[in-house]
Amino acid sequence: MDDFFTGGGGDLVIDWTTMPTYNTIMSIAAGAGLLLLVSLGRSLHRDERFRSEGWALGAGVLGVLLTLTGAHMTLTWPFAKYFPFDNIIFGETSLGLGVLLLAAAFYLWKRAAVLADAEDRAEEVAATAKPLSVFVFGLGLALFGIAAAGIVFQLFAAPAEEPVSGAFAQWPWLEASFMSGLFALVGLGAVLFPFALRSFSRTRPLSGTAKTMGVVWAIAGVAFLLFGALNFYTHIGLIVNTMG
């Protein structure tokens, strides 16, 4: 709270002209992206009627949103005046996920015919994704670091002026634990990703590693999606309450 400044009456005032905020759409896109990856893996493994172009469009839309917003936040640090750490937490992670989704979209679109004729689409995609798994693993470790920082430094706490979330402002550990837990879940799935690829095939049952990865990404994806939707109300309310 020391990063904020107050008006003459002691009420919280934020100069929003110096802090473009768009982690609302980032949260929705990140949650949808995680759910898309889980659904894509399920579809590949079950060998359902697979339309590669449809998955490519989905990954491309989300990838563009996350790459643009994540790159802008990473390169310009719009939160520098009040929450400089949020530029790292939300900007760099969104950029990483966005670029990965764009790569997936490009592959699924360009190789649609190959995947349509492949005897084992799951194994084909797993073999292609293997080189990128090192980066995904690294992002998972970074997310563990973010989760730890959230707990140790009690980040993510909303000010009292923010609707809904602000009701818990006197317990900063609560939102810190919630958000850190979400980052840790995504990080766990990312760390498991390279190992889940090893046995990913339509002809073999899903491994325990792959199932765990799918479950934690699905839980985190739903949570980020819903939390981002809620933030469209809470962030608008925060802006209204702190314009001065």
KOLZA-955309 format. One record per residue (C-alpha): z, x, y; residue number from 1. Coordinates in steps of 0.5 Angstrom, whole numbers, plus 500, padded with zeros to 3 digits. Layout:
<atoms>
((Z,X,Y),NUM)
...
</atoms>
This chain:
<atoms>
((500,500,500),1)
((501,506,505),2)
((493,506,505),3)
((493,499,509),4)
((495,498,516),5)
((498,492,519),6)
((497,488,526),7)
((502,487,531),8)
((505,482,527),9)
((506,486,521),10)
((501,482,517),11)
((496,486,513),12)
((489,488,516),13)
((483,491,513),14)
((477,493,517),15)
((472,491,512),16)
((466,494,516),17)
((468,500,513),18)
((469,498,506),19)
((463,495,502),20)
((466,491,496),21)
((462,489,490),22)
((466,490,484),23)
((466,483,483),24)
((459,483,480),25)
((460,490,477),26)
((466,487,473),27)
((461,481,471),28)
((456,485,469),29)
((460,490,465),30)
((463,485,461),31)
((456,482,460),32)
((454,489,458),33)
((459,490,453),34)
((458,483,450),35)
((451,484,450),36)
((452,491,446),37)
((456,487,441),38)
((451,482,440),39)
((446,486,439),40)
((449,490,434),41)
((451,484,430),42)
((444,481,430),43)
((441,488,428),44)
((446,488,422),45)
((445,481,420),46)
((437,482,421),47)
((436,475,424),48)
((430,473,427),49)
((430,479,432),50)
((426,479,439),51)
((427,486,442),52)
((424,484,448),53)
((429,479,450),54)
((435,484,448),55)
((431,489,453),56)
((431,484,459),57)
((438,482,458),58)
((440,490,458),59)
((435,491,464),60)
((438,486,468),61)
((445,488,467),62)
((443,496,467),63)
((440,495,474),64)
((446,491,477),65)
((451,497,474),66)
((446,503,476),67)
((445,500,483),68)
((452,499,485),69)
((455,504,481),70)
((450,509,484),71)
((452,507,491),72)
((459,507,490),73)
((459,514,487),74)
((455,517,492),75)
((458,514,498),76)
((465,512,497),77)
((466,506,500),78)
((473,505,498),79)
((475,512,501),80)
((479,509,507),81)
((484,505,503),82)
((482,506,495),83)
((479,513,494),84)
((480,513,487),85)
((477,506,486),86)
((470,510,487),87)
((471,514,481),88)
((474,508,477),89)
((469,503,478),90)
((463,507,481),91)
((462,512,476),92)
((464,508,470),93)
((459,503,472),94)
((454,508,473),95)
((454,511,466),96)
((454,504,463),97)
((448,502,467),98)
((444,508,466),99)
((445,507,458),100)
((443,500,459),101)
((437,501,462),102)
((435,507,457),103)
((437,501,451),104)
((432,496,455),105)
((427,501,456),106)
((427,503,448),107)
((427,496,446),108)
((421,494,450),109)
((417,500,448),110)
((419,500,441),111)
((419,492,440),112)
((413,493,435),113)
((416,498,431),114)
((423,495,430),115)
((419,488,428),116)
((416,492,422),117)
((422,496,421),118)
((425,495,414),119)
((432,497,417),120)
((432,496,424),121)
((440,497,424),122)
((439,504,421),123)
((432,505,426),124)
((436,504,432),125)
((442,508,430),126)
((438,514,429),127)
((435,513,436),128)
((442,512,439),129)
((445,518,436),130)
((443,523,441),131)
((447,519,446),132)
((453,518,442),133)
((456,524,445),134)
((455,522,452),135)
((458,515,450),136)
((464,519,447),137)
((465,523,453),138)
((466,516,457),139)
((471,514,452),140)
((475,520,453),141)
((474,519,461),142)
((476,511,460),143)
((483,514,457),144)
((484,518,463),145)
((483,512,467),146)
((488,508,463),147)
((493,513,463),148)
((492,514,471),149)
((493,507,472),150)
((500,507,468),151)
((502,513,471),152)
((500,512,479),153)
((501,504,478),154)
((494,503,480),155)
((490,496,481),156)
((496,492,484),157)
((493,487,489),158)
((497,486,495),159)
((501,480,497),160)
((495,477,501),161)
((490,476,495),162)
((490,469,492),163)
((493,469,485),164)
((493,476,483),165)
((497,477,489),166)
((503,473,486),167)
((505,479,482),168)
((505,484,488),169)
((512,485,487),170)
((511,487,480),171)
((505,493,481),172)
((506,495,473),173)
((504,488,471),174)
((496,489,473),175)
((496,496,472),176)
((498,495,465),177)
((493,489,464),178)
((487,493,467),179)
((489,500,464),180)
((489,496,457),181)
((482,494,459),182)
((480,501,460),183)
((483,503,454),184)
((480,498,450),185)
((473,500,452),186)
((475,507,451),187)
((477,506,444),188)
((470,503,443),189)
((466,508,446),190)
((470,514,442),191)
((469,510,436),192)
((461,509,437),193)
((459,516,434),194)
((462,514,428),195)
((460,507,427),196)
((453,509,428),197)
((454,514,421),198)
((454,508,416),199)
((450,503,421),200)
((445,499,416),201)
((443,493,414),202)
((443,494,407),203)
((451,496,408),204)
((457,492,410),205)
((460,494,417),206)
((465,500,416),207)
((472,499,419),208)
((470,503,425),209)
((464,499,427),210)
((468,492,426),211)
((474,495,430),212)
((469,498,436),213)
((466,491,436),214)
((472,487,436),215)
((475,491,442),216)
((469,491,446),217)
((468,484,445),218)
((475,483,447),219)
((474,487,453),220)
((468,484,455),221)
((470,477,455),222)
((476,480,460),223)
((472,483,465),224)
((467,477,465),225)
((472,472,466),226)
((476,477,471),227)
((470,479,475),228)
((469,471,476),229)
((476,470,478),230)
((475,476,483),231)
((470,472,487),232)
((475,467,489),233)
((481,472,490),234)
((477,477,494),235)
((474,472,498),236)
((481,470,499),237)
((483,477,501),238)
((478,478,506),239)
((479,471,509),240)
((487,473,509),241)
((486,480,512),242)
((481,480,517),243)
((486,480,523),244)
</atoms>
